[in-house]
Amino acid sequence: MWEEKSERKIGPFKLPSSSEWKEFPQEEFEWFVKEVEKRFGINLSSYKPQRVKRRTELLLRKYNVDYRKYLDMITKDKRYLNEFLDKMTINVTEFFRNPEKWWELRDDVIPSIARNALRMRFWSAGCSSGEEPYSLSILVHELKLTYKTNILATDIDAGVLKKAQEGVYEERSLVNTPKEYIDKYFEKLPDGKYRVKDTVKKIVTFKRHDLLKDPFEKNFDLILCRNVVIYFEPEAKQELYKKFVESLKTGGFLFVGSTERIFNYKELGLEIYKPFIYRKVK
Ligand SMILES: C[S@@+](CC[C@H](N)C(=O)[O-])C[C@H]1O[C@@H](n2cnc3c(N)ncnc32)[C@H](O)[C@@H]1O
């Protein structure tokens, strides 16, 4: 994976001297953020500014350009735009990330939803390359509930959604996946990669969606938003949780990442069902 450190080469390579390590004026950065919103509708001001600035400036240094020239590059050539978006949003993910939480979904949360619902709607928000919604789909298959379940999977990054739809993964993304599930739900390809079977894909719909800007669908029984809000400013995070609660049915569940405790859950109309799994109160 791309690393910020890798831009400053070590060993036989020369580190840039402080004069080569160009600083960029704050006003130019602020101008750039506004232009990106105007031209591409991407609201970078809801992300932590120091992180956005640091990551953008690594790209400016890579191409040896200033903010104006770089804006020109990402406007004219989609490849540069894709690279820029890729650096802003880290797409790291895997199947059954934090596995013990997934077994709680399988053994408790999903069966309890199924007992009361004729149809079930789940949403994986910030789904990256598809490992999260496909993990959910595998559990729905295990519980034999596919006939009444739909999973919406969304991300801001069109590149990762393309990968998600292809559904082909390196072995390392399956480290937490029980062997029994690998045998049942994946096909091993000659190059050693694994393709998720069509039956797993069938109940998942992928869509491009910006959590900071686009309208939210309603009536979900379960929303997963894990390892996405870590890049958001506190106000954006609060607004997002409010909108998730509005999108849940009463009694519906919100499953967040294992470092993403919601401190004002009561105020938002949630209760703690299990650590990192909240429930919309009746
Ligand atoms: C670290 S991945 C998390 C993937 C998965 N949820 C997991 O926990 O394994 C974060 C994802 O959030 C997406 N993301 C970042 N900002 C977003 C936004 N404003 N709207 C929708 N998705 C966003 C990124 O593109 C990235 O794919």
PDBQT file of the ligand as one rigid body, heavy atoms in Angstrom, charges set to zero:
ROOT
HETATM    1  C1  LIG A 301     -11.022   2.211   5.660  1.00  0.00    +0.000 C 
HETATM    2  S1  LIG A 301     -12.293   2.007   4.467  1.00  0.00    +0.000 S 
HETATM    3  C2  LIG A 301     -13.458   1.096   5.445  1.00  0.00    +0.000 C 
HETATM    4  C3  LIG A 301     -14.031  -0.088   4.719  1.00  0.00    +0.000 C 
HETATM    5  C4  LIG A 301     -14.956  -0.956   5.558  1.00  0.00    +0.000 C 
HETATM    6  N1  LIG A 301     -16.087  -0.208   6.044  1.00  0.00    +0.000 N 
HETATM    7  C5  LIG A 301     -14.208  -1.598   6.699  1.00  0.00    +0.000 C 
HETATM    8  O1  LIG A 301     -14.373  -1.191   7.861  1.00  0.00    +0.000 OA
HETATM    9  O2  LIG A 301     -13.430  -2.519   6.459  1.00  0.00    +0.000 OA
HETATM   10  C6  LIG A 301     -13.009   3.631   4.391  1.00  0.00    +0.000 C 
HETATM   11  C7  LIG A 301     -13.892   3.848   3.181  1.00  0.00    +0.000 C 
HETATM   12  O3  LIG A 301     -14.658   5.036   3.385  1.00  0.00    +0.000 OA
HETATM   13  C8  LIG A 301     -14.838   5.650   2.136  1.00  0.00    +0.000 C 
HETATM   14  N2  LIG A 301     -15.227   7.062   2.313  1.00  0.00    +0.000 N 
HETATM   15  C9  LIG A 301     -14.453   8.106   2.727  1.00  0.00    +0.000 A 
HETATM   16  N3  LIG A 301     -15.163   9.259   2.701  1.00  0.00    +0.000 NA
HETATM   17  C10 LIG A 301     -16.415   8.924   2.263  1.00  0.00    +0.000 A 
HETATM   18  C11 LIG A 301     -17.594   9.670   2.015  1.00  0.00    +0.000 A 
HETATM   19  N4  LIG A 301     -17.635  10.995   2.204  1.00  0.00    +0.000 N 
HETATM   20  N5  LIG A 301     -18.695   9.015   1.566  1.00  0.00    +0.000 NA
HETATM   21  C12 LIG A 301     -18.663   7.677   1.355  1.00  0.00    +0.000 A 
HETATM   22  N6  LIG A 301     -17.571   6.910   1.565  1.00  0.00    +0.000 NA
HETATM   23  C13 LIG A 301     -16.460   7.526   2.025  1.00  0.00    +0.000 A 
HETATM   24  C14 LIG A 301     -13.485   5.476   1.466  1.00  0.00    +0.000 C 
HETATM   25  O4  LIG A 301     -13.554   5.645   0.058  1.00  0.00    +0.000 OA
HETATM   26  C15 LIG A 301     -13.093   4.067   1.910  1.00  0.00    +0.000 C 
HETATM   27  O5  LIG A 301     -13.422   3.108   0.932  1.00  0.00    +0.000 OA
ENDROOT
TORSDOF 0
